[in-house]
Amino acid sequence: MNTKEMHEQAAQVLLSAIRSSPVEACLAILSAESFRKEVDRLGLSGNNALHVATWRNHLGIVKEILNAGADPNITDEESGWSSVHKAFYFGNIRVAGLLLGARGDAVHVTDGQGRSPVDVLSQQLKDVCKVYESHGHVFAWGNGSNFTLGTGSMDIQLVPSRVEALHDQDV
């Protein structure tokens, strides 16, 4: 087996572990230098270790992959999405925060269609709000403790909800 094949095989083992192994096993694999060197290598699926860990929302593994020197700006082969695109698309906000903390310029990477990660996030919000195309609608989401969102709920709202109390107001 030549050196290139060995590197490719190490990358495939790493990607497979992140997809289906317990977190502890993945962290053990990442502790080996031979695997740490392959975190940016795209596997057969066109994704690298950071893409897969982001998709799986494995916060601890993402931290370790970043500590190994992974570049969050590397894009996949399918859509040209970076790890930040994937984190925003799948709603993995803590992972997105880690990725942006590692590389602040990661928010400016564009995909195959010229969209930034923020564009991907914004599109999801636009789709929700498109139902209410007329002016005057207010949406709220986030932590509703002490009724701070105005939706009548004290729960965490993960998606925008219309604030009914303001529907007749000129907003």
C-alpha positions, -999 to 999 in steps of 0.1 A, spaced: 0 0 0 15 34 -10 15 65 11 -15 81 -7 -36 50 -2 -27 49 35 -38 85 39 -71 79 21 -77 48 42 -71 67 74 -95 94 63 -122 68 55 -117 51 89 -121 85 106 -152 94 87 -168 61 93 -161 64 130 -176 98 132 -207 86 114 -215 56 135 -192 52 166 -197 65 201 -181 98 209 -155 82 231 -143 60 203 -141 89 179 -120 109 204 -97 79 208 -92 77 171 -85 114 168 -59 111 195 -37 93 170 -15 116 149 -21 96 117 -58 103 119 -54 139 131 -35 146 99 -64 136 78 -92 158 92 -94 180 61 -92 152 35 -124 147 16 -137 111 17 -155 91 -9 -188 109 0 -172 143 -8 -172 153 29 -144 156 55 -144 148 92 -156 183 102 -185 181 77 -197 148 92 -192 158 128 -211 190 121 -240 171 105 -241 147 134 -240 177 159 -211 161 178 -198 192 197 -169 174 215 -157 158 182 -160 192 164 -138 207 191 -112 180 188 -112 182 150 -107 219 152 -79 214 178 -63 191 152 -61 220 128 -91 214 106 -102 242 83 -139 250 86 -138 268 53 -132 236 32 -163 229 11 -179 196 3 -180 182 -33 -218 180 -36 -231 216 -29 -199 235 -20 -211 239 15 -186 245 43 -191 232 78 -208 265 88 -233 261 60 -241 226 73 -243 238 109 -268 266 101 -289 243 78 -292 216 104 -298 241 132 -266 231 151 -260 266 165 -235 256 191 -214 239 165 -218 269 143 -205 291 171 -174 269 175 -167 270 138 -171 307 136 -149 311 167 -122 291 150 -123 311 118 -142 343 118 -140 345 80 -160 313 77 -192 333 75 -181 346 41 -174 313 24 -198 309 -6 -213 276 -19 -217 264 -55 -246 288 -59 -229 318 -43 -247 316 -10 -230 323 23 -238 304 55 -260 333 66 -279 331 33 -286 294 41 -299 303 75 -319 333 62 -336 312 36 -351 289 62 -364 320 80 -378 335 48 -396 302 40 -414 304 74 -422 341 70 -433 338 33 -467 327 46 -473 362 59 -463 384 30 -482 414 39 -467 441 62 -474 443 99 -465 408 111 -440 403 139 -422 370 146 -403 360 176 -382 330 186 -356 321 212 -359 318 250 -395 326 261 -388 326 298 -410 352 316 -431 355 285 -403 377 268 -412 367 233 -448 379 233 -461 347 220 -477 336 253 -453 308 258 -425 305 283 -409 277 263 -379 279 240 -392 286 205 -369 270 179 -387 284 149 -403 319 143 -438 322 156 -461 351 148 -468 375 178 -506 376 176 -509 405 200 -493 428 175 -511 417 143 -533 448 141 -504 472 148 -485 492 122 -451 475 125 
